[in-house]
Amino acid sequence: MYSYLLSLEKHTRREVLLYRLARIIFVSLICLGIHPRTALVKLRGVWQYLSQKRNAKID
């Protein structure tokens, strides 16, 4: 998921990245009860991406 978000960041407009990011988070939260392992992996990838972006702003 992390590499997918990095690829979107590089090759698409910001609006597309934000839409896909919001959709991934929303669908993962819904799927927590059905497929918890998959949903958690996706959320962990999103968290890693957002943490990396936050750290890049601090540096």
N, CA, C and O atoms as CSV, one atom per row, in Angstrom:
chain,resi,resn,atom,element,x,y,z
A,1,MET,N,N,0.822,-1.173,0.000
A,1,MET,CA,C,0.000,0.000,0.000
A,1,MET,C,C,0.877,1.253,0.000
A,1,MET,O,O,0.583,2.235,-0.681
A,2,TYR,N,N,1.953,1.196,0.774
A,2,TYR,CA,C,2.860,2.333,0.864
A,2,TYR,C,C,3.429,2.684,-0.515
A,2,TYR,O,O,3.433,3.852,-0.907
A,3,SER,N,N,3.903,1.690,-1.239
A,3,SER,CA,C,4.495,1.951,-2.557
A,3,SER,C,C,3.433,2.414,-3.550
A,3,SER,O,O,3.720,3.225,-4.430
A,4,TYR,N,N,2.214,1.908,-3.416
A,4,TYR,CA,C,1.111,2.344,-4.270
A,4,TYR,C,C,0.845,3.833,-4.060
A,4,TYR,O,O,0.657,4.573,-5.025
A,5,LEU,N,N,0.830,4.272,-2.806
A,5,LEU,CA,C,0.594,5.685,-2.514
A,5,LEU,C,C,1.752,6.559,-2.999
A,5,LEU,O,O,1.531,7.669,-3.484
A,6,LEU,N,N,2.978,6.065,-2.869
A,6,LEU,CA,C,4.117,6.815,-3.398
A,6,LEU,C,C,4.022,6.957,-4.914
A,6,LEU,O,O,4.333,8.014,-5.462
A,7,SER,N,N,3.599,5.908,-5.581
A,7,SER,CA,C,3.439,5.951,-7.026
A,7,SER,C,C,2.345,6.942,-7.427
A,7,SER,O,O,2.509,7.705,-8.379
A,8,LEU,N,N,1.237,6.926,-6.701
A,8,LEU,CA,C,0.173,7.893,-6.977
A,8,LEU,C,C,0.670,9.322,-6.778
A,8,LEU,O,O,0.361,10.211,-7.571
A,9,GLU,N,N,1.425,9.529,-5.735
A,9,GLU,CA,C,1.954,10.857,-5.447
A,9,GLU,C,C,2.830,11.358,-6.602
A,9,GLU,O,O,2.795,12.537,-6.952
A,10,LYS,N,N,3.596,10.469,-7.173
A,10,LYS,CA,C,4.533,10.843,-8.230
A,10,LYS,C,C,3.846,11.044,-9.575
A,10,LYS,O,O,4.228,11.937,-10.332
A,11,HIS,N,N,2.831,10.222,-9.887
A,11,HIS,CA,C,2.298,10.178,-11.246
A,11,HIS,C,C,0.898,10.748,-11.429
A,11,HIS,O,O,0.394,10.764,-12.552
A,12,THR,N,N,0.253,11.215,-10.367
A,12,THR,CA,C,-1.103,11.734,-10.520
A,12,THR,C,C,-1.217,13.112,-9.880
A,12,THR,O,O,-0.298,13.602,-9.224
A,13,ARG,N,N,-2.377,13.713,-10.098
A,13,ARG,CA,C,-2.651,14.998,-9.460
A,13,ARG,C,C,-2.942,14.777,-7.984
A,13,ARG,O,O,-3.285,13.673,-7.562
A,14,ARG,N,N,-2.802,15.823,-7.223
A,14,ARG,CA,C,-3.021,15.753,-5.778
A,14,ARG,C,C,-4.455,15.326,-5.436
A,14,ARG,O,O,-4.675,14.585,-4.478
A,15,GLU,N,N,-5.423,15.799,-6.223
A,15,GLU,CA,C,-6.830,15.447,-5.975
A,15,GLU,C,C,-7.051,13.938,-6.079
A,15,GLU,O,O,-7.789,13.353,-5.287
A,16,VAL,N,N,-6.410,13.325,-7.057
A,16,VAL,CA,C,-6.530,11.876,-7.243
A,16,VAL,C,C,-5.910,11.151,-6.051
A,16,VAL,O,O,-6.491,10.194,-5.537
A,17,LEU,N,N,-4.754,11.593,-5.616
A,17,LEU,CA,C,-4.091,10.984,-4.465
A,17,LEU,C,C,-4.975,11.081,-3.224
A,17,LEU,O,O,-5.148,10.096,-2.507
A,18,LEU,N,N,-5.532,12.256,-2.969
A,18,LEU,CA,C,-6.377,12.437,-1.786
A,18,LEU,C,C,-7.639,11.591,-1.866
A,18,LEU,O,O,-8.065,11.019,-0.863
A,19,TYR,N,N,-8.243,11.505,-3.049
A,19,TYR,CA,C,-9.434,10.675,-3.223
A,19,TYR,C,C,-9.116,9.207,-2.943
A,19,TYR,O,O,-9.843,8.547,-2.200
A,20,ARG,N,N,-8.046,8.699,-3.527
A,20,ARG,CA,C,-7.673,7.286,-3.338
A,20,ARG,C,C,-7.299,7.012,-1.879
A,20,ARG,O,O,-7.643,5.964,-1.333
A,21,LEU,N,N,-6.600,7.950,-1.256
A,21,LEU,CA,C,-6.217,7.800,0.142
A,21,LEU,C,C,-7.464,7.723,1.030
A,21,LEU,O,O,-7.560,6.855,1.897
A,22,ALA,N,N,-8.399,8.621,0.813
A,22,ALA,CA,C,-9.644,8.613,1.589
A,22,ALA,C,C,-10.432,7.327,1.343
A,22,ALA,O,O,-10.992,6.750,2.276
A,23,ARG,N,N,-10.475,6.884,0.102
A,23,ARG,CA,C,-11.217,5.665,-0.224
A,23,ARG,C,C,-10.580,4.434,0.422
A,23,ARG,O,O,-11.287,3.569,0.937
A,24,ILE,N,N,-9.259,4.354,0.395
A,24,ILE,CA,C,-8.554,3.230,1.017
A,24,ILE,C,C,-8.845,3.191,2.517
A,24,ILE,O,O,-9.121,2.127,3.070
A,25,ILE,N,N,-8.782,4.342,3.170
A,25,ILE,CA,C,-9.055,4.398,4.609
A,25,ILE,C,C,-10.489,3.999,4.894
A,25,ILE,O,O,-10.740,3.192,5.789
A,26,PHE,N,N,-11.432,4.551,4.149
A,26,PHE,CA,C,-12.848,4.275,4.363
A,26,PHE,C,C,-13.171,2.792,4.177
A,26,PHE,O,O,-13.823,2.184,5.025
A,27,VAL,N,N,-12.720,2.224,3.079
A,27,VAL,CA,C,-13.007,0.814,2.794
A,27,VAL,C,C,-12.316,-0.097,3.807
A,27,VAL,O,O,-12.886,-1.110,4.211
A,28,SER,N,N,-11.110,0.245,4.219
A,28,SER,CA,C,-10.395,-0.571,5.203
A,28,SER,C,C,-11.119,-0.569,6.544
A,28,SER,O,O,-11.206,-1.604,7.206
A,29,LEU,N,N,-11.636,0.580,6.944
A,29,LEU,CA,C,-12.377,0.647,8.211
A,29,LEU,C,C,-13.657,-0.183,8.151
A,29,LEU,O,O,-14.029,-0.828,9.131
A,30,ILE,N,N,-14.322,-0.164,7.014
A,30,ILE,CA,C,-15.533,-0.973,6.849
A,30,ILE,C,C,-15.194,-2.467,6.878
A,30,ILE,O,O,-15.942,-3.265,7.443
A,31,CYS,N,N,-14.078,-2.837,6.274
A,31,CYS,CA,C,-13.692,-4.249,6.151
A,31,CYS,C,C,-13.032,-4.817,7.409
A,31,CYS,O,O,-12.717,-6.006,7.445
A,32,LEU,N,N,-12.820,-4.007,8.424
A,32,LEU,CA,C,-12.158,-4.513,9.638
A,32,LEU,C,C,-12.880,-5.720,10.232
A,32,LEU,O,O,-12.234,-6.650,10.716
A,33,GLY,N,N,-14.190,-5.714,10.201
A,33,GLY,CA,C,-14.944,-6.835,10.759
A,33,GLY,C,C,-14.974,-8.060,9.865
A,33,GLY,O,O,-15.133,-9.180,10.350
A,34,ILE,N,N,-14.824,-7.860,8.573
A,34,ILE,CA,C,-14.939,-8.962,7.610
A,34,ILE,C,C,-13.579,-9.595,7.329
A,34,ILE,O,O,-13.418,-10.812,7.408
A,35,HIS,N,N,-12.608,-8.751,7.000
A,35,HIS,CA,C,-11.247,-9.199,6.680
A,35,HIS,C,C,-10.256,-8.382,7.508
A,35,HIS,O,O,-9.580,-7.504,6.970
A,36,PRO,N,N,-10.162,-8.658,8.793
A,36,PRO,CA,C,-9.349,-7.798,9.663
A,36,PRO,C,C,-7.870,-7.754,9.295
A,36,PRO,O,O,-7.253,-6.692,9.378
A,37,ARG,N,N,-7.295,-8.865,8.896
A,37,ARG,CA,C,-5.860,-8.882,8.587
A,37,ARG,C,C,-5.552,-7.994,7.379
A,37,ARG,O,O,-4.614,-7.198,7.410
A,38,THR,N,N,-6.345,-8.136,6.320
A,38,THR,CA,C,-6.147,-7.324,5.115
A,38,THR,C,C,-6.369,-5.846,5.410
A,38,THR,O,O,-5.594,-4.996,4.972
A,39,ALA,N,N,-7.421,-5.546,6.145
A,39,ALA,CA,C,-7.725,-4.148,6.471
A,39,ALA,C,C,-6.611,-3.523,7.301
A,39,ALA,O,O,-6.242,-2.371,7.072
A,40,LEU,N,N,-6.079,-4.259,8.249
A,40,LEU,CA,C,-5.010,-3.723,9.088
A,40,LEU,C,C,-3.726,-3.487,8.299
A,40,LEU,O,O,-3.013,-2.514,8.543
A,41,VAL,N,N,-3.437,-4.370,7.362
A,41,VAL,CA,C,-2.247,-4.196,6.525
A,41,VAL,C,C,-2.389,-2.925,5.681
A,41,VAL,O,O,-1.432,-2.164,5.535
A,42,LYS,N,N,-3.570,-2.702,5.132
A,42,LYS,CA,C,-3.795,-1.494,4.337
A,42,LYS,C,C,-3.688,-0.247,5.206
A,42,LYS,O,O,-3.065,0.735,4.803
A,43,LEU,N,N,-4.283,-0.276,6.383
A,43,LEU,CA,C,-4.209,0.871,7.287
A,43,LEU,C,C,-2.770,1.121,7.746
A,43,LEU,O,O,-2.359,2.268,7.915
A,44,ARG,N,N,-2.020,0.057,7.945
A,44,ARG,CA,C,-0.613,0.199,8.337
A,44,ARG,C,C,0.192,0.853,7.209
A,44,ARG,O,O,1.066,1.679,7.474
A,45,GLY,N,N,-0.092,0.493,5.962
A,45,GLY,CA,C,0.577,1.117,4.829
A,45,GLY,C,C,0.242,2.593,4.706
A,45,GLY,O,O,1.111,3.410,4.404
A,46,VAL,N,N,-1.025,2.935,4.940
A,46,VAL,CA,C,-1.435,4.338,4.921
A,46,VAL,C,C,-0.741,5.099,6.039
A,46,VAL,O,O,-0.256,6.211,5.830
A,47,TRP,N,N,-0.692,4.500,7.234
A,47,TRP,CA,C,-0.026,5.143,8.367
A,47,TRP,C,C,1.459,5.370,8.063
A,47,TRP,O,O,2.005,6.426,8.383
A,48,GLN,N,N,2.097,4.395,7.455
A,48,GLN,CA,C,3.507,4.522,7.098
A,48,GLN,C,C,3.699,5.662,6.100
A,48,GLN,O,O,4.631,6.456,6.234
A,49,TYR,N,N,2.824,5.744,5.105
A,49,TYR,CA,C,2.909,6.813,4.107
A,49,TYR,C,C,2.723,8.186,4.760
A,49,TYR,O,O,3.495,9.108,4.498
A,50,LEU,N,N,1.706,8.320,5.604
A,50,LEU,CA,C,1.441,9.600,6.253
A,50,LEU,C,C,2.556,9.980,7.222
A,50,LEU,O,O,2.892,11.158,7.345
A,51,SER,N,N,3.129,9.001,7.909
A,51,SER,CA,C,4.245,9.270,8.818
A,51,SER,C,C,5.465,9.752,8.050
A,51,SER,O,O,6.166,10.661,8.494
A,52,GLN,N,N,5.716,9.146,6.906
A,52,GLN,CA,C,6.845,9.545,6.077
A,52,GLN,C,C,6.653,10.966,5.583
A,52,GLN,O,O,7.608,11.741,5.542
A,53,LYS,N,N,5.423,11.321,5.203
A,53,LYS,CA,C,5.149,12.676,4.724
A,53,LYS,C,C,5.327,13.688,5.854
A,53,LYS,O,O,5.861,14.776,5.635
A,54,ARG,N,N,4.886,13.339,7.047
A,54,ARG,CA,C,5.024,14.234,8.192
A,54,ARG,C,C,6.503,14.447,8.538
A,54,ARG,O,O,6.928,15.568,8.816
A,55,ASN,N,N,7.275,13.366,8.517
A,55,ASN,CA,C,8.710,13.465,8.810
A,55,ASN,C,C,9.441,14.294,7.757
A,55,ASN,O,O,10.395,15.004,8.077
A,56,ALA,N,N,8.999,14.206,6.509
A,56,ALA,CA,C,9.635,14.979,5.440
A,56,ALA,C,C,9.384,16.473,5.640
A,56,ALA,O,O,10.245,17.292,5.317
A,57,LYS,N,N,8.222,16.832,6.164
A,57,LYS,CA,C,7.924,18.241,6.423
A,57,LYS,C,C,8.737,18.774,7.580
A,57,LYS,O,O,9.114,19.946,7.580
A,58,ILE,N,N,9.016,17.935,8.573
A,58,ILE,CA,C,9.787,18.362,9.758
A,58,ILE,C,C,11.248,18.589,9.389
A,58,ILE,O,O,11.878,19.535,9.862
A,59,ASP,N,N,11.782,17.706,8.534
A,59,ASP,CA,C,13.207,17.805,8.159
A,59,ASP,C,C,13.426,18.962,7.292
A,59,ASP,O,O,14.556,19.213,6.872
